[in-house]
Amino acid sequence: GSHMGAACNVLFINSVEMESLTGPQAISKAVAETLVADPTPTATIVHFKVSAQGITLTDNQRKLFFRRHYPLNTVTFCDLDPQERKWTKTDGSGPAKLFGFVARKQGSTTDNVCHLFAELDPDQPAAAIVNFVSRVMLGSGQKR
């Protein structure tokens, strides 16, 4: 029902400006730009909450930000990296799958930003998070 919500911790990697690009190409481009970035972005553990209202990221250690909310009607796409590239975690727990969502920039109708994450907890795999976001997006009656 409408009370569906899920929350888990993930690694926030990067936000990449996309102009009007969305869909798998946006995720792919964000991953490509992130992996060649020098210095490589530092992954930060954030709390990723999905509800019918949107996606809320909370940085509990306040390293990058405190809380960011992306209303569901601004989120245009969410998926795994189409090329299945991996993020190497610094804690040595092995490579993690990358996923991201594309949201319209605040105050813009054309410009998007792709927010990139890596899975953190094996019990909360990227594929499950992405599936959940997609279900919530569809369930909200959003135009596809």
Order of alpha helices (4+ residues) and beta strands (2+ residues): beta-alpha-beta-beta-beta-beta-beta-beta-beta-alpha
